[in-house]
Amino acid sequence: MSELPTTEPSTLYAKLLGETAPISWQELQPTFARGALLLVDGSQDLIEVAQAVAQNDQAKVAAWLAGGQLSRVDDARAEDLFTRDPQLWAVVVAPWVLAQERTEAVTAH
């Protein structure tokens, strides 16, 4: 039952992971203004979503868009992000920039 396609997702995944960086909403505003910003829901793996976009996996991307796990940023959400200025992570998959709000648990040492 080895019907899995032979791909090199780990290589692309690692490449995208290496290109992911923290970013502020202020830095993302020009991308939002160009309509090239996609927001990835916190329940999703940012890199997995970026990989699907990079590989033009239309079925996965369409499902995420339909389910709200991937979305364009509307004006109301942009206003919310501007007001709260949360910690964001982003990765570029031209022509898109995919961003995700990070809500990491605080660990006490």
N, C-alpha and C positions, 0 to 999 in steps of 0.2 A: 504494500500500500504506500509506496513512496511517490505519491502524486504531487508532492510539494514542488513548486517551480524552483529551479536553481537560480537564485539571484544573489547579489552581494549586498543585502540590506545592511549588514553590519558595517561595511565600509562606508556607505553613504550615511548611516546613522552616526558613526563616529565622526565623520567630516562635519555634519550638521551640528553635532554636540559641541565640537570644538569651535564652531562659529557662533554659538549662542552666548549672549552676554546680557548682564543687567543693563537696564535703560530706564530713563525717566519718561513720564508722559510728555514733558516739555520737549524732549528730544524726538519724540514720535509724532508731535503735532504736524510737522510738514508732510510726513507720510500719510497721516490721516487726511490732511487737506487735499492730497493728490488722489485719494480714494484707493490707496494701495495697502491699507492696513487691515489685517484679519486678526480677530481676537479668538484665542483658543481657550475653551473652558478649562477651569482648574481640574476637572475630573479626567482630562485627557493628557496624554504624554505629548508635550510640545514637539519633541523631536520626531515622534512617530507621525504626527500630523504633518510636520514639515516634509518628512520623507515622502508621504503619500502625495503631497502637492508637487514636490520635485519630480516624482515619477509619473505625474499626471494620472493618478489612480482615481478616475472619475467616480467610480462606485463608492469608494470610501469617503471621498470629499463631499459628494452629494448627500450621503447619509449623515455626515456630521453637520452639514449646512442645514438639512431638513430637521435634524434633532436639536439644533441650537448649540452643539458643542463647538462649532466653528461659525463665526459670523463677521460681517463687516461692522465697523463701528459706526453707529448712528450718532446724531448730534446729542441726544440725551445721554448716551453712554460716555461720549467724549466729555461732556460737562461733568459727569460723575467722576471720571478719571482725573480731570483737571482739579476738581475740588478736593478729592481724597489724596491724590498724588501717591498711589500705592507703588510698591516695589514691582517692577515688571521685568520680564526676561523676553528677549526677542532674538529671532533668527531670520536672515534674509533668504528667501527663495524667490529670486527675481521672476516677475516684477513685484512680488508681494513681500511684505514684512509681516511675519507672524509674531504676535505678542501674547504673553500670558501673565496674568497677575499671580504673583507668588504669595501664598499664605502659609509660610513655613512655620511649623511649631517652634516656639521658643524653648530652647533647652538650657536648663540651669546647670551650672558646673560648680 
